[in-house]
Each structure stands twice: as C-alpha cells, then as structure tokens.
Amino acid sequence: MIRAMMRRPVLSGAVVVAVASTILAVLVLGPAGATPPAGFTPTLLARALTEQVGGMKFQAGGPVDIYSVDVNFDPGGTSGWHSHPGFVFVTVTVGTLTRYVSDCDKRRYTVGQVIVERPNQVLVVRNETSGSAEAITTQFFPGGTLNTRIDQPQPAHCGVS
C-alpha cells in the first residue's frame, strides 16, 4: 500500500514534466512544421487600445488593440508562413514584396501598395529581389490579444517557404 502511494507522485510528476515540456516546445519552436521568418526584422513603433477613433466605431464587440510596426526584409527575406487573429494592412515603403496565400496565389506589391491580411488567413510575404524592402504595418486585433502572430506550416501544395 505504501509502495503504491509512493509511485503516484512520481508518475504525476513525470506527467507534469512531459506536459510542461510539450507546452514549452510549442511556445519556443512554434507548431510542428512551421516555417520560421528569416531576414525579416519587425520593430514595434506604437501600440494603442481603443473602442473608437474619431467617431469611427470598430465592430469588434469590445476594445481593439492597434499596432504600428516597421518591417525590414533583407534580400531573400521571408516572413515565414503565418496568420494573425485580426486584420493587418501592410504598406510597402521601400522595394517590392511578394505575397503568397495558402492556395499559392502570388501577387507582387511595390511602394505605395497595400497588402491586406485577413483574420486567420495563412500567407507568407517575401522579398524576392536583390535589394532590401520595407513596409509599415497597421494591425487591428481584439483587445488584450497576446499572440498577434501564429506561425503556420507551409501548405503541402505550395513550394514556397
């Protein structure tokens, strides 16, 4: 009886360690098969929490977090396949960026053009040129969103990483 009682804490401890290790691996490494960014440097410029802007109301059912982020892409740089829990507007300010969505649809964007990323849309943005590229993103997420970027695996039918 004493022997059986002593095993339970050890087994429970092993289960706790296994679960904690799995959670840590997902947080650090991202989902299995996720494509990491490379040559991609985002810099947060500003963050605000609001329920309305100048009389314009958001139909979000509550407060909205708004982020402004400057993103630099080295030649050949990639955002990696990802999605966001809200809308992201990417305004190209330098160079040319190429966006692929999960069906491998490809579109090029140049200075002054805007890439619209819809909530939960799986995509990758790449600099496929020999020069640098830059964009300013304006991101809208439900208030209090902690994970504003979700790394995604590369779609099986799309050979772009």
Phi and psi in radians as a Rosetta constraint file:
Dihedral C 1 N 2 CA 2 C 2 CIRCULARHARMONIC -1.131 0.35
Dihedral N 2 CA 2 C 2 N 3 CIRCULARHARMONIC -0.688 0.35
Dihedral C 2 N 3 CA 3 C 3 CIRCULARHARMONIC -1.082 0.35
Dihedral N 3 CA 3 C 3 N 4 CIRCULARHARMONIC -0.758 0.35
Dihedral C 3 N 4 CA 4 C 4 CIRCULARHARMONIC -1.126 0.35
Dihedral N 4 CA 4 C 4 N 5 CIRCULARHARMONIC -0.676 0.35
Dihedral C 4 N 5 CA 5 C 5 CIRCULARHARMONIC -1.176 0.35
Dihedral N 5 CA 5 C 5 N 6 CIRCULARHARMONIC -0.580 0.35
Dihedral C 5 N 6 CA 6 C 6 CIRCULARHARMONIC -1.261 0.35
Dihedral N 6 CA 6 C 6 N 7 CIRCULARHARMONIC -0.500 0.35
Dihedral C 6 N 7 CA 7 C 7 CIRCULARHARMONIC -1.255 0.35
Dihedral N 7 CA 7 C 7 N 8 CIRCULARHARMONIC -0.595 0.35
Dihedral C 7 N 8 CA 8 C 8 CIRCULARHARMONIC -0.975 0.35
Dihedral N 8 CA 8 C 8 N 9 CIRCULARHARMONIC -0.888 0.35
Dihedral C 8 N 9 CA 9 C 9 CIRCULARHARMONIC -1.059 0.35
Dihedral N 9 CA 9 C 9 N 10 CIRCULARHARMONIC -0.637 0.35
Dihedral C 9 N 10 CA 10 C 10 CIRCULARHARMONIC -1.142 0.35
Dihedral N 10 CA 10 C 10 N 11 CIRCULARHARMONIC -0.806 0.35
Dihedral C 10 N 11 CA 11 C 11 CIRCULARHARMONIC -1.103 0.35
Dihedral N 11 CA 11 C 11 N 12 CIRCULARHARMONIC -0.773 0.35
Dihedral C 11 N 12 CA 12 C 12 CIRCULARHARMONIC -1.098 0.35
Dihedral N 12 CA 12 C 12 N 13 CIRCULARHARMONIC -0.696 0.35
Dihedral C 12 N 13 CA 13 C 13 CIRCULARHARMONIC -1.112 0.35
Dihedral N 13 CA 13 C 13 N 14 CIRCULARHARMONIC -0.685 0.35
Dihedral C 13 N 14 CA 14 C 14 CIRCULARHARMONIC -1.144 0.35
Dihedral N 14 CA 14 C 14 N 15 CIRCULARHARMONIC -0.704 0.35
Dihedral C 14 N 15 CA 15 C 15 CIRCULARHARMONIC -1.125 0.35
Dihedral N 15 CA 15 C 15 N 16 CIRCULARHARMONIC -0.765 0.35
Dihedral C 15 N 16 CA 16 C 16 CIRCULARHARMONIC -1.067 0.35
Dihedral N 16 CA 16 C 16 N 17 CIRCULARHARMONIC -0.764 0.35
Dihedral C 16 N 17 CA 17 C 17 CIRCULARHARMONIC -1.113 0.35
Dihedral N 17 CA 17 C 17 N 18 CIRCULARHARMONIC -0.736 0.35
Dihedral C 17 N 18 CA 18 C 18 CIRCULARHARMONIC -1.124 0.35
Dihedral N 18 CA 18 C 18 N 19 CIRCULARHARMONIC -0.782 0.35
Dihedral C 18 N 19 CA 19 C 19 CIRCULARHARMONIC -1.139 0.35
Dihedral N 19 CA 19 C 19 N 20 CIRCULARHARMONIC -0.795 0.35
Dihedral C 19 N 20 CA 20 C 20 CIRCULARHARMONIC -1.087 0.35
Dihedral N 20 CA 20 C 20 N 21 CIRCULARHARMONIC -0.691 0.35
Dihedral C 20 N 21 CA 21 C 21 CIRCULARHARMONIC -1.120 0.35
Dihedral N 21 CA 21 C 21 N 22 CIRCULARHARMONIC -0.710 0.35
Dihedral C 21 N 22 CA 22 C 22 CIRCULARHARMONIC -1.116 0.35
Dihedral N 22 CA 22 C 22 N 23 CIRCULARHARMONIC -0.799 0.35
Dihedral C 22 N 23 CA 23 C 23 CIRCULARHARMONIC -1.077 0.35
Dihedral N 23 CA 23 C 23 N 24 CIRCULARHARMONIC -0.785 0.35
Dihedral C 23 N 24 CA 24 C 24 CIRCULARHARMONIC -1.074 0.35
Dihedral N 24 CA 24 C 24 N 25 CIRCULARHARMONIC -0.738 0.35
Dihedral C 24 N 25 CA 25 C 25 CIRCULARHARMONIC -1.096 0.35
Dihedral N 25 CA 25 C 25 N 26 CIRCULARHARMONIC -0.728 0.35
Dihedral C 25 N 26 CA 26 C 26 CIRCULARHARMONIC -1.154 0.35
Dihedral N 26 CA 26 C 26 N 27 CIRCULARHARMONIC -0.705 0.35
Dihedral C 26 N 27 CA 27 C 27 CIRCULARHARMONIC -1.181 0.35
Dihedral N 27 CA 27 C 27 N 28 CIRCULARHARMONIC -0.693 0.35
Dihedral C 27 N 28 CA 28 C 28 CIRCULARHARMONIC -1.436 0.35
Dihedral N 28 CA 28 C 28 N 29 CIRCULARHARMONIC -0.784 0.35
Dihedral C 28 N 29 CA 29 C 29 CIRCULARHARMONIC -1.641 0.35
Dihedral N 29 CA 29 C 29 N 30 CIRCULARHARMONIC -0.301 0.35
Dihedral C 29 N 30 CA 30 C 30 CIRCULARHARMONIC 1.464 0.35
Dihedral N 30 CA 30 C 30 N 31 CIRCULARHARMONIC 3.121 0.35
Dihedral C 30 N 31 CA 31 C 31 CIRCULARHARMONIC -1.098 0.35
Dihedral N 31 CA 31 C 31 N 32 CIRCULARHARMONIC 2.674 0.35
Dihedral C 31 N 32 CA 32 C 32 CIRCULARHARMONIC -0.981 0.35
Dihedral N 32 CA 32 C 32 N 33 CIRCULARHARMONIC 2.348 0.35
Dihedral C 32 N 33 CA 33 C 33 CIRCULARHARMONIC 1.411 0.35
Dihedral N 33 CA 33 C 33 N 34 CIRCULARHARMONIC 0.035 0.35
Dihedral C 33 N 34 CA 34 C 34 CIRCULARHARMONIC -1.128 0.35
Dihedral N 34 CA 34 C 34 N 35 CIRCULARHARMONIC 2.553 0.35
Dihedral C 34 N 35 CA 35 C 35 CIRCULARHARMONIC -1.739 0.35
Dihedral N 35 CA 35 C 35 N 36 CIRCULARHARMONIC 2.019 0.35
Dihedral C 35 N 36 CA 36 C 36 CIRCULARHARMONIC -1.298 0.35
Dihedral N 36 CA 36 C 36 N 37 CIRCULARHARMONIC 2.694 0.35
Dihedral C 36 N 37 CA 37 C 37 CIRCULARHARMONIC -1.185 0.35
Dihedral N 37 CA 37 C 37 N 38 CIRCULARHARMONIC 2.706 0.35
Dihedral C 37 N 38 CA 38 C 38 CIRCULARHARMONIC -2.631 0.35
Dihedral N 38 CA 38 C 38 N 39 CIRCULARHARMONIC 2.360 0.35
Dihedral C 38 N 39 CA 39 C 39 CIRCULARHARMONIC 1.081 0.35
Dihedral N 39 CA 39 C 39 N 40 CIRCULARHARMONIC 0.602 0.35
Dihedral C 39 N 40 CA 40 C 40 CIRCULARHARMONIC -2.355 0.35
Dihedral N 40 CA 40 C 40 N 41 CIRCULARHARMONIC 2.004 0.35
Dihedral C 40 N 41 CA 41 C 41 CIRCULARHARMONIC -2.182 0.35
Dihedral N 41 CA 41 C 41 N 42 CIRCULARHARMONIC 1.788 0.35
Dihedral C 41 N 42 CA 42 C 42 CIRCULARHARMONIC -1.531 0.35
Dihedral N 42 CA 42 C 42 N 43 CIRCULARHARMONIC 2.449 0.35
Dihedral C 42 N 43 CA 43 C 43 CIRCULARHARMONIC -2.252 0.35
Dihedral N 43 CA 43 C 43 N 44 CIRCULARHARMONIC 2.054 0.35
Dihedral C 43 N 44 CA 44 C 44 CIRCULARHARMONIC -1.177 0.35
Dihedral N 44 CA 44 C 44 N 45 CIRCULARHARMONIC 2.171 0.35
Dihedral C 44 N 45 CA 45 C 45 CIRCULARHARMONIC -1.657 0.35
Dihedral N 45 CA 45 C 45 N 46 CIRCULARHARMONIC -0.697 0.35
Dihedral C 45 N 46 CA 46 C 46 CIRCULARHARMONIC -2.845 0.35
Dihedral N 46 CA 46 C 46 N 47 CIRCULARHARMONIC 2.700 0.35
Dihedral C 46 N 47 CA 47 C 47 CIRCULARHARMONIC -2.427 0.35
Dihedral N 47 CA 47 C 47 N 48 CIRCULARHARMONIC 2.394 0.35
Dihedral C 47 N 48 CA 48 C 48 CIRCULARHARMONIC -2.428 0.35
Dihedral N 48 CA 48 C 48 N 49 CIRCULARHARMONIC 2.657 0.35
Dihedral C 48 N 49 CA 49 C 49 CIRCULARHARMONIC -2.065 0.35
Dihedral N 49 CA 49 C 49 N 50 CIRCULARHARMONIC 2.215 0.35
Dihedral C 49 N 50 CA 50 C 50 CIRCULARHARMONIC -2.594 0.35
Dihedral N 50 CA 50 C 50 N 51 CIRCULARHARMONIC 2.816 0.35
Dihedral C 50 N 51 CA 51 C 51 CIRCULARHARMONIC -1.931 0.35
Dihedral N 51 CA 51 C 51 N 52 CIRCULARHARMONIC -0.333 0.35
Dihedral C 51 N 52 CA 52 C 52 CIRCULARHARMONIC -2.793 0.35
Dihedral N 52 CA 52 C 52 N 53 CIRCULARHARMONIC 2.696 0.35
Dihedral C 52 N 53 CA 53 C 53 CIRCULARHARMONIC -2.222 0.35
Dihedral N 53 CA 53 C 53 N 54 CIRCULARHARMONIC 2.001 0.35
Dihedral C 53 N 54 CA 54 C 54 CIRCULARHARMONIC 0.871 0.35
Dihedral N 54 CA 54 C 54 N 55 CIRCULARHARMONIC 0.749 0.35
Dihedral C 54 N 55 CA 55 C 55 CIRCULARHARMONIC 1.518 0.35
Dihedral N 55 CA 55 C 55 N 56 CIRCULARHARMONIC -0.188 0.35
Dihedral C 55 N 56 CA 56 C 56 CIRCULARHARMONIC -1.516 0.35
Dihedral N 56 CA 56 C 56 N 57 CIRCULARHARMONIC 2.154 0.35
Dihedral C 56 N 57 CA 57 C 57 CIRCULARHARMONIC -1.768 0.35
Dihedral N 57 CA 57 C 57 N 58 CIRCULARHARMONIC 2.492 0.35
Dihedral C 57 N 58 CA 58 C 58 CIRCULARHARMONIC -1.589 0.35
Dihedral N 58 CA 58 C 58 N 59 CIRCULARHARMONIC 2.394 0.35
Dihedral C 58 N 59 CA 59 C 59 CIRCULARHARMONIC -1.587 0.35
Dihedral N 59 CA 59 C 59 N 60 CIRCULARHARMONIC 1.127 0.35
Dihedral C 59 N 60 CA 60 C 60 CIRCULARHARMONIC -1.983 0.35
Dihedral N 60 CA 60 C 60 N 61 CIRCULARHARMONIC -0.044 0.35
Dihedral C 60 N 61 CA 61 C 61 CIRCULARHARMONIC 1.265 0.35
Dihedral N 61 CA 61 C 61 N 62 CIRCULARHARMONIC 0.284 0.35
Dihedral C 61 N 62 CA 62 C 62 CIRCULARHARMONIC 2.887 0.35
Dihedral N 62 CA 62 C 62 N 63 CIRCULARHARMONIC -2.935 0.35
Dihedral C 62 N 63 CA 63 C 63 CIRCULARHARMONIC -1.076 0.35
Dihedral N 63 CA 63 C 63 N 64 CIRCULARHARMONIC 2.724 0.35
Dihedral C 63 N 64 CA 64 C 64 CIRCULARHARMONIC -2.181 0.35
Dihedral N 64 CA 64 C 64 N 65 CIRCULARHARMONIC 2.302 0.35
Dihedral C 64 N 65 CA 65 C 65 CIRCULARHARMONIC -1.538 0.35
Dihedral N 65 CA 65 C 65 N 66 CIRCULARHARMONIC 2.282 0.35
Dihedral C 65 N 66 CA 66 C 66 CIRCULARHARMONIC -2.062 0.35
Dihedral N 66 CA 66 C 66 N 67 CIRCULARHARMONIC 2.199 0.35
Dihedral C 66 N 67 CA 67 C 67 CIRCULARHARMONIC -2.028 0.35
Dihedral N 67 CA 67 C 67 N 68 CIRCULARHARMONIC 2.475 0.35
Dihedral C 67 N 68 CA 68 C 68 CIRCULARHARMONIC -2.027 0.35
Dihedral N 68 CA 68 C 68 N 69 CIRCULARHARMONIC 2.173 0.35
Dihedral C 68 N 69 CA 69 C 69 CIRCULARHARMONIC -2.319 0.35
Dihedral N 69 CA 69 C 69 N 70 CIRCULARHARMONIC 2.282 0.35
Dihedral C 69 N 70 CA 70 C 70 CIRCULARHARMONIC -1.588 0.35
Dihedral N 70 CA 70 C 70 N 71 CIRCULARHARMONIC 2.243 0.35
Dihedral C 70 N 71 CA 71 C 71 CIRCULARHARMONIC -2.152 0.35
Dihedral N 71 CA 71 C 71 N 72 CIRCULARHARMONIC 2.173 0.35
Dihedral C 71 N 72 CA 72 C 72 CIRCULARHARMONIC -1.859 0.35
Dihedral N 72 CA 72 C 72 N 73 CIRCULARHARMONIC 2.347 0.35
Dihedral C 72 N 73 CA 73 C 73 CIRCULARHARMONIC -2.024 0.35
Dihedral N 73 CA 73 C 73 N 74 CIRCULARHARMONIC 2.125 0.35
Dihedral C 73 N 74 CA 74 C 74 CIRCULARHARMONIC -1.210 0.35
Dihedral N 74 CA 74 C 74 N 75 CIRCULARHARMONIC 2.839 0.35
Dihedral C 74 N 75 CA 75 C 75 CIRCULARHARMONIC -0.958 0.35
Dihedral N 75 CA 75 C 75 N 76 CIRCULARHARMONIC 2.261 0.35
Dihedral C 75 N 76 CA 76 C 76 CIRCULARHARMONIC 1.385 0.35
Dihedral N 76 CA 76 C 76 N 77 CIRCULARHARMONIC 0.019 0.35
Dihedral C 76 N 77 CA 77 C 77 CIRCULARHARMONIC -1.170 0.35
Dihedral N 77 CA 77 C 77 N 78 CIRCULARHARMONIC 2.656 0.35
Dihedral C 77 N 78 CA 78 C 78 CIRCULARHARMONIC -2.453 0.35
Dihedral N 78 CA 78 C 78 N 79 CIRCULARHARMONIC 2.537 0.35
Dihedral C 78 N 79 CA 79 C 79 CIRCULARHARMONIC -1.345 0.35
Dihedral N 79 CA 79 C 79 N 80 CIRCULARHARMONIC -0.252 0.35
Dihedral C 79 N 80 CA 80 C 80 CIRCULARHARMONIC 1.302 0.35
Dihedral N 80 CA 80 C 80 N 81 CIRCULARHARMONIC 2.684 0.35
Dihedral C 80 N 81 CA 81 C 81 CIRCULARHARMONIC -1.138 0.35
Dihedral N 81 CA 81 C 81 N 82 CIRCULARHARMONIC 2.318 0.35
Dihedral C 81 N 82 CA 82 C 82 CIRCULARHARMONIC -2.791 0.35
Dihedral N 82 CA 82 C 82 N 83 CIRCULARHARMONIC 3.062 0.35
Dihedral C 82 N 83 CA 83 C 83 CIRCULARHARMONIC -2.538 0.35
Dihedral N 83 CA 83 C 83 N 84 CIRCULARHARMONIC 3.027 0.35
Dihedral C 83 N 84 CA 84 C 84 CIRCULARHARMONIC -2.348 0.35
Dihedral N 84 CA 84 C 84 N 85 CIRCULARHARMONIC 2.668 0.35
Dihedral C 84 N 85 CA 85 C 85 CIRCULARHARMONIC -1.401 0.35
Dihedral N 85 CA 85 C 85 N 86 CIRCULARHARMONIC 0.030 0.35
Dihedral C 85 N 86 CA 86 C 86 CIRCULARHARMONIC -2.609 0.35
Dihedral N 86 CA 86 C 86 N 87 CIRCULARHARMONIC -3.007 0.35
Dihedral C 86 N 87 CA 87 C 87 CIRCULARHARMONIC -1.336 0.35
Dihedral N 87 CA 87 C 87 N 88 CIRCULARHARMONIC 2.482 0.35
Dihedral C 87 N 88 CA 88 C 88 CIRCULARHARMONIC -2.316 0.35
Dihedral N 88 CA 88 C 88 N 89 CIRCULARHARMONIC 2.244 0.35
Dihedral C 88 N 89 CA 89 C 89 CIRCULARHARMONIC -1.927 0.35
Dihedral N 89 CA 89 C 89 N 90 CIRCULARHARMONIC 2.079 0.35
Dihedral C 89 N 90 CA 90 C 90 CIRCULARHARMONIC -1.898 0.35
Dihedral N 90 CA 90 C 90 N 91 CIRCULARHARMONIC 1.920 0.35
Dihedral C 90 N 91 CA 91 C 91 CIRCULARHARMONIC -1.731 0.35
Dihedral N 91 CA 91 C 91 N 92 CIRCULARHARMONIC 2.045 0.35
Dihedral C 91 N 92 CA 92 C 92 CIRCULARHARMONIC -1.271 0.35
Dihedral N 92 CA 92 C 92 N 93 CIRCULARHARMONIC 2.194 0.35
Dihedral C 92 N 93 CA 93 C 93 CIRCULARHARMONIC -1.957 0.35
Dihedral N 93 CA 93 C 93 N 94 CIRCULARHARMONIC -0.375 0.35
Dihedral C 93 N 94 CA 94 C 94 CIRCULARHARMONIC -2.528 0.35
Dihedral N 94 CA 94 C 94 N 95 CIRCULARHARMONIC 2.321 0.35
Dihedral C 94 N 95 CA 95 C 95 CIRCULARHARMONIC 1.351 0.35
Dihedral N 95 CA 95 C 95 N 96 CIRCULARHARMONIC -2.671 0.35
Dihedral C 95 N 96 CA 96 C 96 CIRCULARHARMONIC -2.309 0.35
Dihedral N 96 CA 96 C 96 N 97 CIRCULARHARMONIC 2.349 0.35
Dihedral C 96 N 97 CA 97 C 97 CIRCULARHARMONIC -2.070 0.35
Dihedral N 97 CA 97 C 97 N 98 CIRCULARHARMONIC 2.560 0.35
Dihedral C 97 N 98 CA 98 C 98 CIRCULARHARMONIC -2.056 0.35
Dihedral N 98 CA 98 C 98 N 99 CIRCULARHARMONIC 2.267 0.35
Dihedral C 98 N 99 CA 99 C 99 CIRCULARHARMONIC -1.953 0.35
Dihedral N 99 CA 99 C 99 N 100 CIRCULARHARMONIC 2.312 0.35
Dihedral C 99 N 100 CA 100 C 100 CIRCULARHARMONIC -2.070 0.35
Dihedral N 100 CA 100 C 100 N 101 CIRCULARHARMONIC 2.374 0.35
Dihedral C 100 N 101 CA 101 C 101 CIRCULARHARMONIC -1.798 0.35
Dihedral N 101 CA 101 C 101 N 102 CIRCULARHARMONIC 3.064 0.35
Dihedral C 101 N 102 CA 102 C 102 CIRCULARHARMONIC -1.058 0.35
Dihedral N 102 CA 102 C 102 N 103 CIRCULARHARMONIC -0.394 0.35
Dihedral C 102 N 103 CA 103 C 103 CIRCULARHARMONIC -1.529 0.35
Dihedral N 103 CA 103 C 103 N 104 CIRCULARHARMONIC 0.164 0.35
Dihedral C 103 N 104 CA 104 C 104 CIRCULARHARMONIC 1.282 0.35
Dihedral N 104 CA 104 C 104 N 105 CIRCULARHARMONIC 0.253 0.35
Dihedral C 104 N 105 CA 105 C 105 CIRCULARHARMONIC -1.089 0.35
Dihedral N 105 CA 105 C 105 N 106 CIRCULARHARMONIC 2.297 0.35
Dihedral C 105 N 106 CA 106 C 106 CIRCULARHARMONIC -2.021 0.35
Dihedral N 106 CA 106 C 106 N 107 CIRCULARHARMONIC 2.299 0.35
Dihedral C 106 N 107 CA 107 C 107 CIRCULARHARMONIC -2.437 0.35
Dihedral N 107 CA 107 C 107 N 108 CIRCULARHARMONIC 2.426 0.35
Dihedral C 107 N 108 CA 108 C 108 CIRCULARHARMONIC -1.746 0.35
Dihedral N 108 CA 108 C 108 N 109 CIRCULARHARMONIC 2.497 0.35
Dihedral C 108 N 109 CA 109 C 109 CIRCULARHARMONIC -2.255 0.35
Dihedral N 109 CA 109 C 109 N 110 CIRCULARHARMONIC 2.371 0.35
Dihedral C 109 N 110 CA 110 C 110 CIRCULARHARMONIC -2.025 0.35
Dihedral N 110 CA 110 C 110 N 111 CIRCULARHARMONIC 3.116 0.35
Dihedral C 110 N 111 CA 111 C 111 CIRCULARHARMONIC -0.845 0.35
Dihedral N 111 CA 111 C 111 N 112 CIRCULARHARMONIC 2.248 0.35
Dihedral C 111 N 112 CA 112 C 112 CIRCULARHARMONIC 1.589 0.35
Dihedral N 112 CA 112 C 112 N 113 CIRCULARHARMONIC -0.201 0.35
Dihedral C 112 N 113 CA 113 C 113 CIRCULARHARMONIC -1.586 0.35
Dihedral N 113 CA 113 C 113 N 114 CIRCULARHARMONIC 2.737 0.35
Dihedral C 113 N 114 CA 114 C 114 CIRCULARHARMONIC -2.121 0.35
Dihedral N 114 CA 114 C 114 N 115 CIRCULARHARMONIC 2.242 0.35
Dihedral C 114 N 115 CA 115 C 115 CIRCULARHARMONIC -1.598 0.35
Dihedral N 115 CA 115 C 115 N 116 CIRCULARHARMONIC 2.226 0.35
Dihedral C 115 N 116 CA 116 C 116 CIRCULARHARMONIC -1.823 0.35
Dihedral N 116 CA 116 C 116 N 117 CIRCULARHARMONIC 2.070 0.35
Dihedral C 116 N 117 CA 117 C 117 CIRCULARHARMONIC -1.783 0.35
Dihedral N 117 CA 117 C 117 N 118 CIRCULARHARMONIC 2.090 0.35
Dihedral C 117 N 118 CA 118 C 118 CIRCULARHARMONIC -1.474 0.35
Dihedral N 118 CA 118 C 118 N 119 CIRCULARHARMONIC 2.749 0.35
Dihedral C 118 N 119 CA 119 C 119 CIRCULARHARMONIC -0.948 0.35
Dihedral N 119 CA 119 C 119 N 120 CIRCULARHARMONIC 2.309 0.35
Dihedral C 119 N 120 CA 120 C 120 CIRCULARHARMONIC 1.142 0.35
Dihedral N 120 CA 120 C 120 N 121 CIRCULARHARMONIC 0.188 0.35
Dihedral C 120 N 121 CA 121 C 121 CIRCULARHARMONIC -1.331 0.35
Dihedral N 121 CA 121 C 121 N 122 CIRCULARHARMONIC 2.223 0.35
Dihedral C 121 N 122 CA 122 C 122 CIRCULARHARMONIC -1.543 0.35
Dihedral N 122 CA 122 C 122 N 123 CIRCULARHARMONIC 2.200 0.35
Dihedral C 122 N 123 CA 123 C 123 CIRCULARHARMONIC -2.754 0.35
Dihedral N 123 CA 123 C 123 N 124 CIRCULARHARMONIC 2.975 0.35
Dihedral C 123 N 124 CA 124 C 124 CIRCULARHARMONIC -2.393 0.35
Dihedral N 124 CA 124 C 124 N 125 CIRCULARHARMONIC 2.494 0.35
Dihedral C 124 N 125 CA 125 C 125 CIRCULARHARMONIC -2.066 0.35
Dihedral N 125 CA 125 C 125 N 126 CIRCULARHARMONIC 2.285 0.35
Dihedral C 125 N 126 CA 126 C 126 CIRCULARHARMONIC -2.285 0.35
Dihedral N 126 CA 126 C 126 N 127 CIRCULARHARMONIC 2.652 0.35
Dihedral C 126 N 127 CA 127 C 127 CIRCULARHARMONIC -1.788 0.35
Dihedral N 127 CA 127 C 127 N 128 CIRCULARHARMONIC 1.787 0.35
Dihedral C 127 N 128 CA 128 C 128 CIRCULARHARMONIC -1.698 0.35
Dihedral N 128 CA 128 C 128 N 129 CIRCULARHARMONIC 0.370 0.35
Dihedral C 128 N 129 CA 129 C 129 CIRCULARHARMONIC -1.913 0.35
Dihedral N 129 CA 129 C 129 N 130 CIRCULARHARMONIC 3.041 0.35
Dihedral C 129 N 130 CA 130 C 130 CIRCULARHARMONIC -1.572 0.35
Dihedral N 130 CA 130 C 130 N 131 CIRCULARHARMONIC -0.041 0.35
Dihedral C 130 N 131 CA 131 C 131 CIRCULARHARMONIC -1.896 0.35
Dihedral N 131 CA 131 C 131 N 132 CIRCULARHARMONIC 2.938 0.35
Dihedral C 131 N 132 CA 132 C 132 CIRCULARHARMONIC -1.327 0.35
Dihedral N 132 CA 132 C 132 N 133 CIRCULARHARMONIC 2.829 0.35
Dihedral C 132 N 133 CA 133 C 133 CIRCULARHARMONIC -2.426 0.35
Dihedral N 133 CA 133 C 133 N 134 CIRCULARHARMONIC 2.688 0.35
Dihedral C 133 N 134 CA 134 C 134 CIRCULARHARMONIC -2.555 0.35
Dihedral N 134 CA 134 C 134 N 135 CIRCULARHARMONIC 2.630 0.35
Dihedral C 134 N 135 CA 135 C 135 CIRCULARHARMONIC -2.563 0.35
Dihedral N 135 CA 135 C 135 N 136 CIRCULARHARMONIC 2.699 0.35
Dihedral C 135 N 136 CA 136 C 136 CIRCULARHARMONIC -1.916 0.35
Dihedral N 136 CA 136 C 136 N 137 CIRCULARHARMONIC 2.216 0.35
Dihedral C 136 N 137 CA 137 C 137 CIRCULARHARMONIC -1.872 0.35
Dihedral N 137 CA 137 C 137 N 138 CIRCULARHARMONIC 2.506 0.35
Dihedral C 137 N 138 CA 138 C 138 CIRCULARHARMONIC -2.071 0.35
Dihedral N 138 CA 138 C 138 N 139 CIRCULARHARMONIC 2.107 0.35
Dihedral C 138 N 139 CA 139 C 139 CIRCULARHARMONIC -2.080 0.35
Dihedral N 139 CA 139 C 139 N 140 CIRCULARHARMONIC 2.356 0.35
Dihedral C 139 N 140 CA 140 C 140 CIRCULARHARMONIC -2.104 0.35
Dihedral N 140 CA 140 C 140 N 141 CIRCULARHARMONIC 2.055 0.35
Dihedral C 140 N 141 CA 141 C 141 CIRCULARHARMONIC -2.276 0.35
Dihedral N 141 CA 141 C 141 N 142 CIRCULARHARMONIC 2.679 0.35
Dihedral C 141 N 142 CA 142 C 142 CIRCULARHARMONIC -0.950 0.35
Dihedral N 142 CA 142 C 142 N 143 CIRCULARHARMONIC 2.427 0.35
Dihedral C 142 N 143 CA 143 C 143 CIRCULARHARMONIC -0.888 0.35
Dihedral N 143 CA 143 C 143 N 144 CIRCULARHARMONIC 2.338 0.35
Dihedral C 143 N 144 CA 144 C 144 CIRCULARHARMONIC 1.477 0.35
Dihedral N 144 CA 144 C 144 N 145 CIRCULARHARMONIC 0.097 0.35
Dihedral C 144 N 145 CA 145 C 145 CIRCULARHARMONIC -1.084 0.35
Dihedral N 145 CA 145 C 145 N 146 CIRCULARHARMONIC 2.178 0.35
Dihedral C 145 N 146 CA 146 C 146 CIRCULARHARMONIC -1.597 0.35
Dihedral N 146 CA 146 C 146 N 147 CIRCULARHARMONIC -0.663 0.35
Dihedral C 146 N 147 CA 147 C 147 CIRCULARHARMONIC -1.844 0.35
Dihedral N 147 CA 147 C 147 N 148 CIRCULARHARMONIC 1.696 0.35
Dihedral C 147 N 148 CA 148 C 148 CIRCULARHARMONIC -1.540 0.35
Dihedral N 148 CA 148 C 148 N 149 CIRCULARHARMONIC -0.160 0.35
Dihedral C 148 N 149 CA 149 C 149 CIRCULARHARMONIC -2.347 0.35
Dihedral N 149 CA 149 C 149 N 150 CIRCULARHARMONIC 2.289 0.35
Dihedral C 149 N 150 CA 150 C 150 CIRCULARHARMONIC -2.046 0.35
Dihedral N 150 CA 150 C 150 N 151 CIRCULARHARMONIC 1.962 0.35
Dihedral C 150 N 151 CA 151 C 151 CIRCULARHARMONIC -1.132 0.35
Dihedral N 151 CA 151 C 151 N 152 CIRCULARHARMONIC 2.454 0.35
Dihedral C 151 N 152 CA 152 C 152 CIRCULARHARMONIC -2.212 0.35
Dihedral N 152 CA 152 C 152 N 153 CIRCULARHARMONIC 2.671 0.35
Dihedral C 152 N 153 CA 153 C 153 CIRCULARHARMONIC -1.262 0.35
Dihedral N 153 CA 153 C 153 N 154 CIRCULARHARMONIC 2.675 0.35
Dihedral C 153 N 154 CA 154 C 154 CIRCULARHARMONIC -1.146 0.35
Dihedral N 154 CA 154 C 154 N 155 CIRCULARHARMONIC 2.268 0.35
Dihedral C 154 N 155 CA 155 C 155 CIRCULARHARMONIC -1.004 0.35
Dihedral N 155 CA 155 C 155 N 156 CIRCULARHARMONIC 2.390 0.35
Dihedral C 155 N 156 CA 156 C 156 CIRCULARHARMONIC -1.028 0.35
Dihedral N 156 CA 156 C 156 N 157 CIRCULARHARMONIC -0.587 0.35
Dihedral C 156 N 157 CA 157 C 157 CIRCULARHARMONIC -1.598 0.35
Dihedral N 157 CA 157 C 157 N 158 CIRCULARHARMONIC 0.084 0.35
Dihedral C 157 N 158 CA 158 C 158 CIRCULARHARMONIC -2.118 0.35
Dihedral N 158 CA 158 C 158 N 159 CIRCULARHARMONIC 2.038 0.35
Dihedral C 158 N 159 CA 159 C 159 CIRCULARHARMONIC -1.433 0.35
Dihedral N 159 CA 159 C 159 N 160 CIRCULARHARMONIC 0.301 0.35
Dihedral C 159 N 160 CA 160 C 160 CIRCULARHARMONIC -1.757 0.35
Dihedral N 160 CA 160 C 160 N 161 CIRCULARHARMONIC 2.243 0.35
